[in-house]
Amino acid sequence: MTEYPWLSVSGFGTHIKSTQTKLIIQKKNSVEEYPLDSIKNLLVIGGHTLSSSTITNLVKKGAYISFFEPDCTPIGIIRPFGDKSDTEIHKIQQAVPRHRYATAIAQAAIKSRLFAIEHIQEMQNSSLFYEGEQQFLHTSEQELQYLIKLDEIRRLHRLTADMYYEIMSRNIPPDFGYRRRTIRPQSDPVNAMLSFGYAMLFGNCCVSLIGARLDPDSGLMYEGKGSLVQDLIEPLKADMIDRVVFQVARESLSSADFEQIPGRCMLSDDLIHLLIGYFHSSIDTKKIDELVYTLYHAMMNTSEFIIRY
């Protein structure tokens, strides 16, 4: 089992203490201990008690301490005085061949979405594909490796993603008004649920990237703020978010769960509470850590970048 060099503490009310050799995480009903030398970045998410002596012990060992809001929005970082390793990592990150990584991300995204469609078909013993669509998605996944320009990869990625959302809409009751993936503000409950889930997935992935000291804004296929986070969640969306949302839409969503006003759909508090519980179970933070860890080592030229979706 891989031991990642970052440790996250989330929620509220945890006491974070230390000795000269151990970090002690004291929760309500449990105590966890970690060798201080093994922690390169402590990720503090939410409200906890952290003593100044523990900060000192971690920083002396060369560790970073990163702070986040409860929704995983980054706040700030404590780092050892004079440490410039972030700068070196970010230089390496900027120099990697984006084309190769973007291809792997786009291919994994298609594979994960094909798997999701085929899984529903098997469960329901019926087809969602129109003629030629399944073959087109399989062919597109293979053709990505022959594309030369990033813009070509992005264009095919968008096309296959749009197809996927439209295909999945055929399994959703038409009364909800969901036909395809749309931009914000969302006007139907299915898109609103997808956006809510993707925001949670984004936050969890951002935490892991900062844990690895990678720049979340330095993307491979996407560009702009949070672009690397957007890259990495693409192959994870179908299993961690879409599966939950489409199941809720098929099996339990009712008109009492949302309110539609001109140009916007508002989810009820009860539905949001329900979704949070589902997403806490479906968002696999260990899989996210594994993907980030793989990316980091690929960028440092110590392994291949292989995405297991």
N, C-alpha and C positions, 0 to 999 in steps of 0.2 A: 504494500500500500504506500503510495506516494505521500511524503510529508512536505507540505508546502511551506515556504519560508515566511509566510504571513499568517497571522492569526486574527480572526475577527470576533468581536464581542458585540452582540446586538441586543436590542430591547431596552430594558430599563432596570435599574436597581442592583446591578452586579458590582461587587467590590473587587477591584483589581489591585492586588498587592504583590510584594516580591520579597525574596531574600537576596543574598549576593549571587545565588546560582539558579534560583527558580522564580518563575512567574506564577502567581496563584490567582486563579479565577474562582471567586466564591459567589455562587448563585444561591437561591433560596434553599434548595434541597441537595446541592452538590458542590464539590470542590474539585477543580481540575488544576493540575500542576504541569508546567512545561519548562524544559531547560532554557534558561535565559539566552544561552548562546545560539539556540536554534531559531530564535525569532528575529527576523530582519525588518518586519513591519507589523506593528500592532494596529489593528483597525478598530476604532472605537465608534460604534454606531448607536446613536441614541444617548440616554442619560445614565451615567454610571459614576462610581466613586473611584478616582485614580489618585493615589498619593504622590506627592512630589518626590519622595524617595524612590518610588517605582519608576517615575519618569527618568530620574537621574541614573538608576541602574540600567535601564534599557538603552539610554543614549550613550552611556559609557561603553556598552557592548557594541555600539555602532548601529543600533536599531533606529528606525523611524517610528513615529507615532502619528497616525492619520485619524482625523476626526470627521464624522459625518452626521448630518441630520438623521432623524429616524427614518426618513424616506430614502436614505442613502445619498443625499446630495452632499458633495464634498464641502468641508468648511475650511480646514487648514491642516498643516503638517508641522510637527516638531522633528528636527533632524540634528544630527551631531554637528557641532560647530566646525565650519570649514569643509564639510563633506560636499563633494561635487559629483558624486557617482550618478545622480539623476541626469546631470548635463551630459555625461558620457553615454548613458543608456539612450537618452533622447537623440543624440547624434547618430548612434547606430540605428535607431528606429527610423530616423529620417532617410537613411541611406539604403534601406532594404529594397529589393526589387518588388515594387508594389504590384506589378502585373501578375507575378507568380502567386502571391498571396491572395489577390483579388479573385483569380481563377479558382483557387481551392475553396474560397468562401462561397462563391456563386455556385460551384458544383455541389457543395455540401447542402446548400439551401434548396436546390432543385431535388436532390435525393431525399431530403427530409420531408419535403412537401409531397413528392410522389408516394412515399411510404405512408404518409397520413391519409391521402386519398384512397390508396389501395387497402389500407386497414379498414376504413369505413365501408368500402365495397364488400370486403370479406365478411364483416359483421352483419351487414344488411342483405348480403347475397343479391346485390343489384349494382348496376354500373352508373357512375356519375359522369364518365367521359362521353363527349360527342366524338364522332368519327374523326380519327387522326390526331386527337389531342394528346392521348397518352404517348403515342409514338413521337410527336413533336417534342414533348418534354424530355423523353429519353434521348432523343437526338440532340437537343439543345445542350444537355449535360455533357455529352461527348464533344460537341463542337466548341465549347468554351475554351478548351485547351489549345485550339488553333487560332483564336482571336489574338490580334497583335496589339490593339490599342485599348487603353482602359475604358474609353468611352464606349467601345463596342461591347466590352464585358458588362458595363453598367446597363447598357440598352437591353441586352438580352436578359440580364437579371431582372430588370423591371418588367419586361414582357412576360417572362415565365411566372413571376410573382403575381402579376395581374391575372394571368390565366388561372393560377391556383385559387385565388380568392373567388373568382367567378365560378369556377367548378364547384367549390365548396358551398356556394350559395344555393346550389340546386338541392341541397340536403336540408335547407333551412325553411321553415314555414314562410310563405311569401308575405303574410300579413305584417311582418316586422320591417319590411321595406329594405332588406339587405340584398344587394345585387353584386356588389364588388367592394374592394377596399377603397375608402375615400380619405381625403385629407381633413384635418380639423378645421372648424368645429364639426363634430359628427352629428348627423341628422337621424341616424337609426341606432337602435340599442346594440346590435351586434358589433358594429364598428366602434361604438362607445366602449363596449366591454373589451374589445381587442386593444384599443388604445390604453385603457387602464392597465391591462395585463402587461403590455409592452413597456409601460412606464416602470412597473415593478421589476421586470426583467432587466431593463436598462440600469436601474439602480444597483441591482445585485452584481451585474457584470462590471459596472464602473468601480465598485469596491474592490473586486479582484484585480482589475488592471492597475489601480493605484497601489494595491498590495504588492504587485510585481514591479512597481516603480515605472510602469510604462505610461506614456502620455495619452490620455483618453481622447484628446483632440487631434491626434496625428493618425488619420485613417489610412486604410489600404485600398478599399474600393469606394467608400464614402469620403466626403470632404466636409470640413467645418467643425463646429463645436460638437463634441461627443461622437465624432465620426468613427473612431476605432471601436467604441462601444456598439455603435450601429452595425459595424462590420461583424462583430462576433456574435451578436444576438440573432443575426439572420438565419443561421442553421439551427438555432435553438427554439425559434418561435413556434414552429408547427407542433412540436411535442410538448413544450412547457406551457404554452399559452393557448394556441388555437384549439388544441384537443379539448381543453376545459370549456372554452367559450362556445364552441360549436355544439358540444354536448348539452350545455345549459340551454342554448337556443333551441335545440331540437326537443328537449325532454321536459323542461320546467319553466322556461321564461313565459311570463304573462304580462298583460297590459298594466298590471299593478306594479310591475318592477321598474317602470320607467315613465318619464313624461316627455312628450315631444312638443317643443315650442318652435316657432318659425326659425328654421335653419339650425336647430340644435336639439339634441336628445340628452336628457338628464336621467342618470341612473338613480334609483331609490337607495336610501341608506341601508336598507335591509339587503338589497342585492349586492351593494358594495361590500358589506360585511361578509356575505356569503362568498363572494369572489376572492376576497383577501384570504380566507381560510383555504379555499381550493388552490390558489396560487402559491401559498406557503408550502403546500404539499407537492405541487407540480414543478415548481422552480427548483431544480437540482443544483444547489450551490457547489457540490463536489464536482459535478460535470463542468460547471463554469470554471472552477479553479483549474481543473485539468486542461481545459482548452486554453486558458490564459497561460498556464505553465508551459504548455506545448509551444504556444506562440513565442513566449519569451526565449525559450531555448533555441527555437528555430532562428530567431533574430540574432542570437548570440553565436550562431553557427555551431551549435552542439547537438542538434537533432533535426529531423525533417518536420515540416508543418503538416500534420495529418489530423483531420477533423473527424472525430467519431460522433455521429449525430444520434 
